[in-house]
């Protein structure tokens, strides 16, 4: 009866990966062009008017782990906190007077 309704149920079925974690390499990313949209509108206006103050942006709180280097940033100093940065993103953030802070 088992073989009639469930053929191949009994026996060996190949190698299995015990303790498999599906989200082991889960790393949501964000581009530089989208970083500016994470800052509230009121803070953006203040930063564009007064460039002596720096904004601090924690992208991990917004759900992103890695910052990619695609896009441009306005000429406003910005301190970005993330788990990972690409080399191009780090270079472009430092070019506008900002800083990259690694967060664990």
Gaussian input, Z-matrix of N, CA and C with variables (Angstrom, degrees):
# hf/3-21g

backbone

0 1
 N
 C     1     B1
 C     2     B2     1     A1
 N     3     B3     2     A2     1     D1
 C     4     B4     3     A3     2     D2
 C     5     B5     4     A4     3     D3
 N     6     B6     5     A5     4     D4
 C     7     B7     6     A6     5     D5
 C     8     B8     7     A7     6     D6
 N     9     B9     8     A8     7     D7
 C    10    B10     9     A9     8     D8
 C    11    B11    10    A10     9     D9
 N    12    B12    11    A11    10    D10
 C    13    B13    12    A12    11    D11
 C    14    B14    13    A13    12    D12
 N    15    B15    14    A14    13    D13
 C    16    B16    15    A15    14    D14
 C    17    B17    16    A16    15    D15
 N    18    B18    17    A17    16    D16
 C    19    B19    18    A18    17    D17
 C    20    B20    19    A19    18    D18
 N    21    B21    20    A20    19    D19
 C    22    B22    21    A21    20    D20
 C    23    B23    22    A22    21    D21
 N    24    B24    23    A23    22    D22
 C    25    B25    24    A24    23    D23
 C    26    B26    25    A25    24    D24
 N    27    B27    26    A26    25    D25
 C    28    B28    27    A27    26    D26
 C    29    B29    28    A28    27    D27
 N    30    B30    29    A29    28    D28
 C    31    B31    30    A30    29    D29
 C    32    B32    31    A31    30    D30
 N    33    B33    32    A32    31    D31
 C    34    B34    33    A33    32    D32
 C    35    B35    34    A34    33    D33
 N    36    B36    35    A35    34    D34
 C    37    B37    36    A36    35    D35
 C    38    B38    37    A37    36    D36
 N    39    B39    38    A38    37    D37
 C    40    B40    39    A39    38    D38
 C    41    B41    40    A40    39    D39
 N    42    B42    41    A41    40    D40
 C    43    B43    42    A42    41    D41
 C    44    B44    43    A43    42    D42
 N    45    B45    44    A44    43    D43
 C    46    B46    45    A45    44    D44
 C    47    B47    46    A46    45    D45
 N    48    B48    47    A47    46    D46
 C    49    B49    48    A48    47    D47
 C    50    B50    49    A49    48    D48
 N    51    B51    50    A50    49    D49
 C    52    B52    51    A51    50    D50
 C    53    B53    52    A52    51    D51
 N    54    B54    53    A53    52    D52
 C    55    B55    54    A54    53    D53
 C    56    B56    55    A55    54    D54
 N    57    B57    56    A56    55    D55
 C    58    B58    57    A57    56    D56
 C    59    B59    58    A58    57    D57
 N    60    B60    59    A59    58    D58
 C    61    B61    60    A60    59    D59
 C    62    B62    61    A61    60    D60
 N    63    B63    62    A62    61    D61
 C    64    B64    63    A63    62    D62
 C    65    B65    64    A64    63    D63
 N    66    B66    65    A65    64    D64
 C    67    B67    66    A66    65    D65
 C    68    B68    67    A67    66    D66
 N    69    B69    68    A68    67    D67
 C    70    B70    69    A69    68    D68
 C    71    B71    70    A70    69    D69
 N    72    B72    71    A71    70    D70
 C    73    B73    72    A72    71    D71
 C    74    B74    73    A73    72    D72
 N    75    B75    74    A74    73    D73
 C    76    B76    75    A75    74    D74
 C    77    B77    76    A76    75    D75
 N    78    B78    77    A77    76    D76
 C    79    B79    78    A78    77    D77
 C    80    B80    79    A79    78    D78
 N    81    B81    80    A80    79    D79
 C    82    B82    81    A81    80    D80
 C    83    B83    82    A82    81    D81
 N    84    B84    83    A83    82    D82
 C    85    B85    84    A84    83    D83
 C    86    B86    85    A85    84    D84
 N    87    B87    86    A86    85    D85
 C    88    B88    87    A87    86    D86
 C    89    B89    88    A88    87    D87
 N    90    B90    89    A89    88    D88
 C    91    B91    90    A90    89    D89
 C    92    B92    91    A91    90    D90
 N    93    B93    92    A92    91    D91
 C    94    B94    93    A93    92    D92
 C    95    B95    94    A94    93    D93
 N    96    B96    95    A95    94    D94
 C    97    B97    96    A96    95    D95
 C    98    B98    97    A97    96    D96
 N    99    B99    98    A98    97    D97
 C   100   B100    99    A99    98    D98
 C   101   B101   100   A100    99    D99
 N   102   B102   101   A101   100   D100
 C   103   B103   102   A102   101   D101
 C   104   B104   103   A103   102   D102
 N   105   B105   104   A104   103   D103
 C   106   B106   105   A105   104   D104
 C   107   B107   106   A106   105   D105
 N   108   B108   107   A107   106   D106
 C   109   B109   108   A108   107   D107
 C   110   B110   109   A109   108   D108
 N   111   B111   110   A110   109   D109
 C   112   B112   111   A111   110   D110
 C   113   B113   112   A112   111   D111
 N   114   B114   113   A113   112   D112
 C   115   B115   114   A114   113   D113
 C   116   B116   115   A115   114   D114
 N   117   B117   116   A116   115   D115
 C   118   B118   117   A117   116   D116
 C   119   B119   118   A118   117   D117
 N   120   B120   119   A119   118   D118
 C   121   B121   120   A120   119   D119
 C   122   B122   121   A121   120   D120
 N   123   B123   122   A122   121   D121
 C   124   B124   123   A123   122   D122
 C   125   B125   124   A124   123   D123
 N   126   B126   125   A125   124   D124
 C   127   B127   126   A126   125   D125
 C   128   B128   127   A127   126   D126
 N   129   B129   128   A128   127   D127
 C   130   B130   129   A129   128   D128
 C   131   B131   130   A130   129   D129
 N   132   B132   131   A131   130   D130
 C   133   B133   132   A132   131   D131
 C   134   B134   133   A133   132   D132
 N   135   B135   134   A134   133   D133
 C   136   B136   135   A135   134   D134
 C   137   B137   136   A136   135   D135
 N   138   B138   137   A137   136   D136
 C   139   B139   138   A138   137   D137
 C   140   B140   139   A139   138   D138
 N   141   B141   140   A140   139   D139
 C   142   B142   141   A141   140   D140
 C   143   B143   142   A142   141   D141
 N   144   B144   143   A143   142   D142
 C   145   B145   144   A144   143   D143
 C   146   B146   145   A145   144   D144
 N   147   B147   146   A146   145   D145
 C   148   B148   147   A147   146   D146
 C   149   B149   148   A148   147   D147
 N   150   B150   149   A149   148   D148
 C   151   B151   150   A150   149   D149
 C   152   B152   151   A151   150   D150
 N   153   B153   152   A152   151   D151
 C   154   B154   153   A153   152   D152
 C   155   B155   154   A154   153   D153
 N   156   B156   155   A155   154   D154
 C   157   B157   156   A156   155   D155
 C   158   B158   157   A157   156   D156
 N   159   B159   158   A158   157   D157
 C   160   B160   159   A159   158   D158
 C   161   B161   160   A160   159   D159
 N   162   B162   161   A161   160   D160
 C   163   B163   162   A162   161   D161
 C   164   B164   163   A163   162   D162
 N   165   B165   164   A164   163   D163
 C   166   B166   165   A165   164   D164
 C   167   B167   166   A166   165   D165
 N   168   B168   167   A167   166   D166
 C   169   B169   168   A168   167   D167
 C   170   B170   169   A169   168   D168
 N   171   B171   170   A170   169   D169
 C   172   B172   171   A171   170   D170
 C   173   B173   172   A172   171   D171
 N   174   B174   173   A173   172   D172
 C   175   B175   174   A174   173   D173
 C   176   B176   175   A175   174   D174
 N   177   B177   176   A176   175   D175
 C   178   B178   177   A177   176   D176
 C   179   B179   178   A178   177   D177
 N   180   B180   179   A179   178   D178
 C   181   B181   180   A180   179   D179
 C   182   B182   181   A181   180   D180
 N   183   B183   182   A182   181   D181
 C   184   B184   183   A183   182   D182
 C   185   B185   184   A184   183   D183
 N   186   B186   185   A185   184   D184
 C   187   B187   186   A186   185   D185
 C   188   B188   187   A187   186   D186
 N   189   B189   188   A188   187   D187
 C   190   B190   189   A189   188   D188
 C   191   B191   190   A190   189   D189
 N   192   B192   191   A191   190   D190
 C   193   B193   192   A192   191   D191
 C   194   B194   193   A193   192   D192
 N   195   B195   194   A194   193   D193
 C   196   B196   195   A195   194   D194
 C   197   B197   196   A196   195   D195
 N   198   B198   197   A197   196   D196
 C   199   B199   198   A198   197   D197
 C   200   B200   199   A199   198   D198
 N   201   B201   200   A200   199   D199
 C   202   B202   201   A201   200   D200
 C   203   B203   202   A202   201   D201
 N   204   B204   203   A203   202   D202
 C   205   B205   204   A204   203   D203
 C   206   B206   205   A205   204   D204
 N   207   B207   206   A206   205   D205
 C   208   B208   207   A207   206   D206
 C   209   B209   208   A208   207   D207
 N   210   B210   209   A209   208   D208
 C   211   B211   210   A210   209   D209
 C   212   B212   211   A211   210   D210
 N   213   B213   212   A212   211   D211
 C   214   B214   213   A213   212   D212
 C   215   B215   214   A214   213   D213
 N   216   B216   215   A215   214   D214
 C   217   B217   216   A216   215   D215
 C   218   B218   217   A217   216   D216
 N   219   B219   218   A218   217   D217
 C   220   B220   219   A219   218   D218
 C   221   B221   220   A220   219   D219
 N   222   B222   221   A221   220   D220
 C   223   B223   222   A222   221   D221
 C   224   B224   223   A223   222   D222
 N   225   B225   224   A224   223   D223
 C   226   B226   225   A225   224   D224
 C   227   B227   226   A226   225   D225
 N   228   B228   227   A227   226   D226
 C   229   B229   228   A228   227   D227
 C   230   B230   229   A229   228   D228
 N   231   B231   230   A230   229   D229
 C   232   B232   231   A231   230   D230
 C   233   B233   232   A232   231   D231
 N   234   B234   233   A233   232   D232
 C   235   B235   234   A234   233   D233
 C   236   B236   235   A235   234   D234
 N   237   B237   236   A236   235   D235
 C   238   B238   237   A237   236   D236
 C   239   B239   238   A238   237   D237
 N   240   B240   239   A239   238   D238
 C   241   B241   240   A240   239   D239
 C   242   B242   241   A241   240   D240
 N   243   B243   242   A242   241   D241
 C   244   B244   243   A243   242   D242
 C   245   B245   244   A244   243   D243
 N   246   B246   245   A245   244   D244
 C   247   B247   246   A246   245   D245
 C   248   B248   247   A247   246   D246
 N   249   B249   248   A248   247   D247
 C   250   B250   249   A249   248   D248
 C   251   B251   250   A250   249   D249
 N   252   B252   251   A251   250   D250
 C   253   B253   252   A252   251   D251
 C   254   B254   253   A253   252   D252
 N   255   B255   254   A254   253   D253
 C   256   B256   255   A255   254   D254
 C   257   B257   256   A256   255   D255
 N   258   B258   257   A257   256   D256
 C   259   B259   258   A258   257   D257
 C   260   B260   259   A259   258   D258
 N   261   B261   260   A260   259   D259
 C   262   B262   261   A261   260   D260
 C   263   B263   262   A262   261   D261
 N   264   B264   263   A263   262   D262
 C   265   B265   264   A264   263   D263
 C   266   B266   265   A265   264   D264
 N   267   B267   266   A266   265   D265
 C   268   B268   267   A267   266   D266
 C   269   B269   268   A268   267   D267
 N   270   B270   269   A269   268   D268
 C   271   B271   270   A270   269   D269
 C   272   B272   271   A271   270   D270
 N   273   B273   272   A272   271   D271
 C   274   B274   273   A273   272   D272
 C   275   B275   274   A274   273   D273
 N   276   B276   275   A275   274   D274
 C   277   B277   276   A276   275   D275
 C   278   B278   277   A277   276   D276
 N   279   B279   278   A278   277   D277
 C   280   B280   279   A279   278   D278
 C   281   B281   280   A280   279   D279
 N   282   B282   281   A281   280   D280
 C   283   B283   282   A282   281   D281
 C   284   B284   283   A283   282   D282
 N   285   B285   284   A284   283   D283
 C   286   B286   285   A285   284   D284
 C   287   B287   286   A286   285   D285
 N   288   B288   287   A287   286   D286
 C   289   B289   288   A288   287   D287
 C   290   B290   289   A289   288   D288
 N   291   B291   290   A290   289   D289
 C   292   B292   291   A291   290   D290
 C   293   B293   292   A292   291   D291
 N   294   B294   293   A293   292   D292
 C   295   B295   294   A294   293   D293
 C   296   B296   295   A295   294   D294
 N   297   B297   296   A296   295   D295
 C   298   B298   297   A297   296   D296
 C   299   B299   298   A298   297   D297
 N   300   B300   299   A299   298   D298
 C   301   B301   300   A300   299   D299
 C   302   B302   301   A301   300   D300
 N   303   B303   302   A302   301   D301
 C   304   B304   303   A303   302   D302
 C   305   B305   304   A304   303   D303
 N   306   B306   305   A305   304   D304
 C   307   B307   306   A306   305   D305
 C   308   B308   307   A307   306   D306
 N   309   B309   308   A308   307   D307
 C   310   B310   309   A309   308   D308
 C   311   B311   310   A310   309   D309

   B1=1.4523
   B2=1.5375
   B3=1.3407
   B4=1.4603
   B5=1.5258
   B6=1.3228
   B7=1.4620
   B8=1.5217
   B9=1.3357
   B10=1.4603
   B11=1.5309
   B12=1.3223
   B13=1.4661
   B14=1.5356
   B15=1.3156
   B16=1.4678
   B17=1.5249
   B18=1.3225
   B19=1.4649
   B20=1.5287
   B21=1.3156
   B22=1.4551
   B23=1.5145
   B24=1.3322
   B25=1.4631
   B26=1.5204
   B27=1.3219
   B28=1.4555
   B29=1.5246
   B30=1.3245
   B31=1.4529
   B32=1.5136
   B33=1.2967
   B34=1.4605
   B35=1.5258
   B36=1.3093
   B37=1.4632
   B38=1.5231
   B39=1.2865
   B40=1.4549
   B41=1.5142
   B42=1.3251
   B43=1.4577
   B44=1.5251
   B45=1.3019
   B46=1.4573
   B47=1.5201
   B48=1.2975
   B49=1.4605
   B50=1.5280
   B51=1.3291
   B52=1.4565
   B53=1.5255
   B54=1.2902
   B55=1.4711
   B56=1.5254
   B57=1.3193
   B58=1.4656
   B59=1.5216
   B60=1.3341
   B61=1.4597
   B62=1.5248
   B63=1.3253
   B64=1.4587
   B65=1.5281
   B66=1.3116
   B67=1.4632
   B68=1.5249
   B69=1.3124
   B70=1.4604
   B71=1.5263
   B72=1.3132
   B73=1.4618
   B74=1.5222
   B75=1.3110
   B76=1.4648
   B77=1.5237
   B78=1.3347
   B79=1.4603
   B80=1.5295
   B81=1.3441
   B82=1.4649
   B83=1.5258
   B84=1.3318
   B85=1.4633
   B86=1.5246
   B87=1.3320
   B88=1.4619
   B89=1.5251
   B90=1.3144
   B91=1.4607
   B92=1.5224
   B93=1.3320
   B94=1.4644
   B95=1.5236
   B96=1.3182
   B97=1.4626
   B98=1.5264
   B99=1.3368
   B100=1.4645
   B101=1.5228
   B102=1.3254
   B103=1.4701
   B104=1.5197
   B105=1.3078
   B106=1.4613
   B107=1.5279
   B108=1.3367
   B109=1.4656
   B110=1.5271
   B111=1.3308
   B112=1.4624
   B113=1.5267
   B114=1.3357
   B115=1.4654
   B116=1.5209
   B117=1.3374
   B118=1.4744
   B119=1.5299
   B120=1.3247
   B121=1.4730
   B122=1.5325
   B123=1.3292
   B124=1.4702
   B125=1.5308
   B126=1.3211
   B127=1.4694
   B128=1.5257
   B129=1.3302
   B130=1.4720
   B131=1.5184
   B132=1.3346
   B133=1.4765
   B134=1.5280
   B135=1.3466
   B136=1.4646
   B137=1.5278
   B138=1.3310
   B139=1.4642
   B140=1.5220
   B141=1.3197
   B142=1.4631
   B143=1.5264
   B144=1.3385
   B145=1.4616
   B146=1.5259
   B147=1.3320
   B148=1.4600
   B149=1.5269
   B150=1.3326
   B151=1.4603
   B152=1.5256
   B153=1.3360
   B154=1.4583
   B155=1.5305
   B156=1.3204
   B157=1.4658
   B158=1.5278
   B159=1.3197
   B160=1.4630
   B161=1.5212
   B162=1.3033
   B163=1.4601
   B164=1.5236
   B165=1.3283
   B166=1.4571
   B167=1.5218
   B168=1.3325
   B169=1.4607
   B170=1.5225
   B171=1.3304
   B172=1.4601
   B173=1.5248
   B174=1.3361
   B175=1.4640
   B176=1.5240
   B177=1.3346
   B178=1.4645
   B179=1.5276
   B180=1.3268
   B181=1.4697
   B182=1.5209
   B183=1.3215
   B184=1.4671
   B185=1.5233
   B186=1.3334
   B187=1.4565
   B188=1.5138
   B189=1.3218
   B190=1.4649
   B191=1.5224
   B192=1.3382
   B193=1.4605
   B194=1.5217
   B195=1.3359
   B196=1.4624
   B197=1.5194
   B198=1.3409
   B199=1.4616
   B200=1.5259
   B201=1.3397
   B202=1.4610
   B203=1.5273
   B204=1.3182
   B205=1.4594
   B206=1.5075
   B207=1.3287
   B208=1.4628
   B209=1.5231
   B210=1.3194
   B211=1.4587
   B212=1.5151
   B213=1.3248
   B214=1.4607
   B215=1.5213
   B216=1.3205
   B217=1.4607
   B218=1.5189
   B219=1.3347
   B220=1.4647
   B221=1.5263
   B222=1.3080
   B223=1.4655
   B224=1.5201
   B225=1.3028
   B226=1.4636
   B227=1.5236
   B228=1.3425
   B229=1.4622
   B230=1.5303
   B231=1.3216
   B232=1.4537
   B233=1.5247
   B234=1.3289
   B235=1.4595
   B236=1.5225
   B237=1.3296
   B238=1.4638
   B239=1.5254
   B240=1.3323
   B241=1.4632
   B242=1.5197
   B243=1.3390
   B244=1.4623
   B245=1.5236
   B246=1.3283
   B247=1.4620
   B248=1.5207
   B249=1.3514
   B250=1.4611
   B251=1.5223
   B252=1.3334
   B253=1.4622
   B254=1.5201
   B255=1.3296
   B256=1.4593
   B257=1.5252
   B258=1.3208
   B259=1.4642
   B260=1.5266
   B261=1.3354
   B262=1.4626
   B263=1.5298
   B264=1.3226
   B265=1.4626
   B266=1.5205
   B267=1.3173
   B268=1.4592
   B269=1.5233
   B270=1.3212
   B271=1.4621
   B272=1.5290
   B273=1.3404
   B274=1.4629
   B275=1.5255
   B276=1.3154
   B277=1.4677
   B278=1.5261
   B279=1.3257
   B280=1.4676
   B281=1.5225
   B282=1.3408
   B283=1.4650
   B284=1.5238
   B285=1.3271
   B286=1.4683
   B287=1.5254
   B288=1.3439
   B289=1.4602
   B290=1.5111
   B291=1.3056
   B292=1.4590
   B293=1.5168
   B294=1.3305
   B295=1.4605
   B296=1.5224
   B297=1.3260
   B298=1.4680
   B299=1.5251
   B300=1.3116
   B301=1.4579
   B302=1.5200
   B303=1.3379
   B304=1.4609
   B305=1.5211
   B306=1.3042
   B307=1.4596
   B308=1.5169
   B309=1.3282
   B310=1.4567
   B311=1.4742
   A1=111.12
   A2=115.85
   A3=119.52
   A4=110.30
   A5=116.58
   A6=119.62
   A7=112.45
   A8=115.86
   A9=119.45
   A10=110.93
   A11=116.72
   A12=120.65
   A13=113.66
   A14=117.90
   A15=121.94
   A16=110.04
   A17=118.16
   A18=118.67
   A19=110.66
   A20=116.03
   A21=120.76
   A22=113.43
   A23=117.54
   A24=120.81
   A25=111.46
   A26=116.94
   A27=121.25
   A28=108.29
   A29=115.98
   A30=120.52
   A31=111.57
   A32=114.97
   A33=120.49
   A34=109.36
   A35=116.68
   A36=120.91
   A37=112.05
   A38=117.76
   A39=119.87
   A40=112.34
   A41=114.83
   A42=120.01
   A43=109.79
   A44=116.13
   A45=121.65
   A46=109.38
   A47=115.61
   A48=121.32
   A49=107.41
   A50=116.21
   A51=120.30
   A52=108.65
   A53=117.71
   A54=124.95
   A55=111.48
   A56=117.09
   A57=122.31
   A58=109.74
   A59=116.64
   A60=121.18
   A61=108.15
   A62=117.20
   A63=120.80
   A64=112.29
   A65=117.99
   A66=121.50
   A67=112.17
   A68=116.90
   A69=120.20
   A70=111.97
   A71=117.63
   A72=121.08
   A73=111.45
   A74=117.72
   A75=122.56
   A76=108.92
   A77=116.80
   A78=121.07
   A79=109.34
   A80=118.59
   A81=119.56
   A82=110.91
   A83=116.46
   A84=121.27
   A85=110.72
   A86=114.66
   A87=121.66
   A88=107.74
   A89=116.62
   A90=121.87
   A91=110.46
   A92=115.69
   A93=120.50
   A94=111.70
   A95=116.85
   A96=119.82
   A97=111.98
   A98=117.88
   A99=121.18
   A100=113.39
   A101=118.13
   A102=120.64
   A103=111.65
   A104=115.87
   A105=121.33
   A106=111.05
   A107=117.40
   A108=120.44
   A109=112.18
   A110=118.83
   A111=121.48
   A112=112.39
   A113=116.39
   A114=121.12
   A115=108.45
   A116=118.08
   A117=119.70
   A118=112.17
   A119=115.66
   A120=122.40
   A121=112.22
   A122=117.33
   A123=120.82
   A124=111.01
   A125=116.56
   A126=119.98
   A127=111.59
   A128=116.90
   A129=120.81
   A130=110.83
   A131=116.17
   A132=120.46
   A133=110.61
   A134=116.79
   A135=120.54
   A136=111.06
   A137=116.42
   A138=120.34
   A139=111.45
   A140=117.38
   A141=120.09
   A142=111.55
   A143=117.78
   A144=120.75
   A145=111.39
   A146=117.07
   A147=121.50
   A148=108.74
   A149=116.94
   A150=120.81
   A151=113.14
   A152=118.06
   A153=119.35
   A154=111.41
   A155=117.57
   A156=121.06
   A157=109.64
   A158=115.54
   A159=120.14
   A160=109.74
   A161=115.10
   A162=121.32
   A163=109.11
   A164=116.52
   A165=121.90
   A166=107.42
   A167=116.00
   A168=121.38
   A169=109.10
   A170=116.05
   A171=121.88
   A172=108.00
   A173=116.69
   A174=120.15
   A175=112.04
   A176=118.27
   A177=120.83
   A178=109.97
   A179=116.86
   A180=120.10
   A181=111.29
   A182=116.89
   A183=121.01
   A184=112.35
   A185=117.57
   A186=120.78
   A187=114.93
   A188=118.64
   A189=122.15
   A190=109.10
   A191=116.72
   A192=120.83
   A193=112.39
   A194=117.21
   A195=121.14
   A196=110.32
   A197=116.53
   A198=122.65
   A199=108.16
   A200=115.49
   A201=121.96
   A202=109.87
   A203=117.71
   A204=121.91
   A205=116.44
   A206=119.93
   A207=120.65
   A208=109.82
   A209=116.49
   A210=121.17
   A211=112.14
   A212=114.70
   A213=121.17
   A214=109.72
   A215=114.44
   A216=121.82
   A217=108.74
   A218=118.67
   A219=119.34
   A220=110.28
   A221=116.84
   A222=121.14
   A223=111.23
   A224=116.02
   A225=123.22
   A226=106.98
   A227=118.32
   A228=119.25
   A229=110.77
   A230=116.02
   A231=121.56
   A232=108.79
   A233=116.52
   A234=121.66
   A235=106.87
   A236=116.36
   A237=121.72
   A238=108.51
   A239=115.50
   A240=121.29
   A241=108.40
   A242=116.68
   A243=121.76
   A244=108.89
   A245=115.61
   A246=120.11
   A247=111.82
   A248=117.38
   A249=121.86
   A250=110.24
   A251=116.52
   A252=123.31
   A253=108.24
   A254=116.82
   A255=118.80
   A256=107.65
   A257=116.39
   A258=119.77
   A259=111.17
   A260=117.48
   A261=120.87
   A262=110.91
   A263=117.44
   A264=120.83
   A265=110.42
   A266=116.14
   A267=120.33
   A268=110.79
   A269=117.08
   A270=121.24
   A271=110.81
   A272=117.19
   A273=120.51
   A274=112.54
   A275=117.96
   A276=120.31
   A277=109.72
   A278=116.94
   A279=120.26
   A280=112.00
   A281=117.85
   A282=121.14
   A283=111.84
   A284=118.09
   A285=120.52
   A286=111.69
   A287=117.64
   A288=121.01
   A289=113.52
   A290=117.87
   A291=121.35
   A292=112.03
   A293=114.95
   A294=120.82
   A295=109.33
   A296=115.04
   A297=122.06
   A298=108.03
   A299=116.46
   A300=121.75
   A301=108.01
   A302=116.07
   A303=120.48
   A304=109.45
   A305=114.88
   A306=121.04
   A307=108.01
   A308=116.91
   A309=120.53
   A310=115.55
   D1=-37.33
   D2=179.63
   D3=-66.40
   D4=-42.30
   D5=-178.35
   D6=-70.63
   D7=-25.30
   D8=-179.39
   D9=-70.70
   D10=-44.67
   D11=-175.24
   D12=-97.63
   D13=-22.64
   D14=-179.50
   D15=-132.05
   D16=71.65
   D17=-179.47
   D18=-68.06
   D19=138.46
   D20=-179.42
   D21=80.93
   D22=13.85
   D23=-178.36
   D24=-73.88
   D25=-36.02
   D26=-175.85
   D27=-101.56
   D28=136.17
   D29=176.56
   D30=126.45
   D31=-174.54
   D32=-179.48
   D33=-87.13
   D34=143.60
   D35=-175.51
   D36=-126.24
   D37=34.89
   D38=177.59
   D39=89.77
   D40=-175.44
   D41=-176.65
   D42=-85.28
   D43=141.93
   D44=179.54
   D45=-114.73
   D46=153.69
   D47=177.33
   D48=-103.38
   D49=99.85
   D50=178.70
   D51=-73.22
   D52=150.35
   D53=179.69
   D54=59.03
   D55=39.92
   D56=-179.65
   D57=-77.83
   D58=129.56
   D59=178.22
   D60=-111.93
   D61=118.81
   D62=-175.81
   D63=-70.73
   D64=-35.72
   D65=-175.51
   D66=-100.88
   D67=33.05
   D68=-176.53
   D69=-64.89
   D70=-37.87
   D71=-178.28
   D72=-107.84
   D73=34.40
   D74=-179.13
   D75=-74.06
   D76=117.45
   D77=-177.47
   D78=-147.81
   D79=86.62
   D80=178.42
   D81=-65.87
   D82=140.18
   D83=-174.98
   D84=-119.32
   D85=160.25
   D86=175.85
   D87=-141.94
   D88=143.71
   D89=178.70
   D90=-88.94
   D91=161.10
   D92=177.97
   D93=-61.40
   D94=-33.81
   D95=-178.89
   D96=-65.66
   D97=-23.81
   D98=-179.95
   D99=-96.72
   D100=-6.74
   D101=-179.67
   D102=-62.32
   D103=-40.21
   D104=-175.11
   D105=-64.38
   D106=-26.70
   D107=-179.51
   D108=-76.26
   D109=-14.50
   D110=178.00
   D111=-78.87
   D112=-16.77
   D113=-179.56
   D114=-85.14
   D115=135.42
   D116=178.51
   D117=-59.98
   D118=152.97
   D119=-174.06
   D120=-58.69
   D121=-42.49
   D122=-178.08
   D123=-64.46
   D124=-40.85
   D125=179.58
   D126=-68.66
   D127=-33.49
   D128=177.36
   D129=-63.09
   D130=-44.63
   D131=-179.44
   D132=-62.47
   D133=-43.65
   D134=179.97
   D135=-64.09
   D136=-39.71
   D137=-178.03
   D138=-68.32
   D139=-36.44
   D140=179.32
   D141=-70.38
   D142=-30.61
   D143=179.53
   D144=-80.15
   D145=-46.21
   D146=-177.43
   D147=-111.78
   D148=99.34
   D149=-175.45
   D150=-85.62
   D151=0.66
   D152=179.29
   D153=-78.10
   D154=-24.61
   D155=179.21
   D156=-90.71
   D157=146.95
   D158=178.58
   D159=-106.31
   D160=144.11
   D161=175.79
   D162=-92.49
   D163=145.52
   D164=176.18
   D165=-112.85
   D166=124.26
   D167=-177.53
   D168=-124.93
   D169=119.36
   D170=177.07
   D171=-101.82
   D172=104.16
   D173=-175.97
   D174=-76.84
   D175=-18.11
   D176=178.68
   D177=-68.31
   D178=-34.32
   D179=176.74
   D180=-67.02
   D181=-25.61
   D182=177.85
   D183=-86.97
   D184=-3.43
   D185=175.89
   D186=99.18
   D187=12.86
   D188=179.33
   D189=-114.23
   D190=146.12
   D191=-179.64
   D192=-109.20
   D193=-33.86
   D194=-172.18
   D195=-121.87
   D196=138.46
   D197=177.99
   D198=-106.55
   D199=122.99
   D200=179.49
   D201=-98.26
   D202=162.07
   D203=-171.77
   D204=-95.49
   D205=14.56
   D206=-178.08
   D207=-82.71
   D208=131.04
   D209=177.60
   D210=107.19
   D211=-179.73
   D212=-178.53
   D213=-122.88
   D214=155.34
   D215=175.19
   D216=-112.71
   D217=149.07
   D218=172.76
   D219=-68.63
   D220=163.35
   D221=-177.07
   D222=-78.21
   D223=59.17
   D224=178.07
   D225=-125.26
   D226=128.11
   D227=179.02
   D228=-63.08
   D229=135.43
   D230=-174.48
   D231=-141.49
   D232=126.51
   D233=175.37
   D234=-96.53
   D235=117.75
   D236=-176.38
   D237=-110.17
   D238=128.05
   D239=176.82
   D240=-108.44
   D241=124.00
   D242=179.74
   D243=-153.21
   D244=169.05
   D245=177.97
   D246=-80.29
   D247=-34.60
   D248=-177.70
   D249=-139.80
   D250=145.92
   D251=174.70
   D252=-131.67
   D253=143.09
   D254=168.93
   D255=-82.10
   D256=161.12
   D257=-177.21
   D258=-65.12
   D259=-36.31
   D260=179.36
   D261=-68.23
   D262=-38.89
   D263=178.07
   D264=-64.35
   D265=-42.55
   D266=179.86
   D267=-63.84
   D268=-40.93
   D269=-179.85
   D270=-65.12
   D271=-42.39
   D272=-177.93
   D273=-71.99
   D274=-33.78
   D275=177.19
   D276=-68.21
   D277=-41.72
   D278=179.23
   D279=-70.59
   D280=-25.16
   D281=-179.97
   D282=-68.31
   D283=-30.05
   D284=178.66
   D285=-91.45
   D286=4.91
   D287=176.82
   D288=96.25
   D289=13.60
   D290=-179.04
   D291=-94.97
   D292=-170.62
   D293=-179.90
   D294=-143.24
   D295=152.35
   D296=177.75
   D297=-111.40
   D298=123.28
   D299=-179.36
   D300=-116.12
   D301=123.77
   D302=177.82
   D303=-79.83
   D304=133.08
   D305=-177.95
   D306=-119.07
   D307=131.65
   D308=-177.19
   D309=-83.88

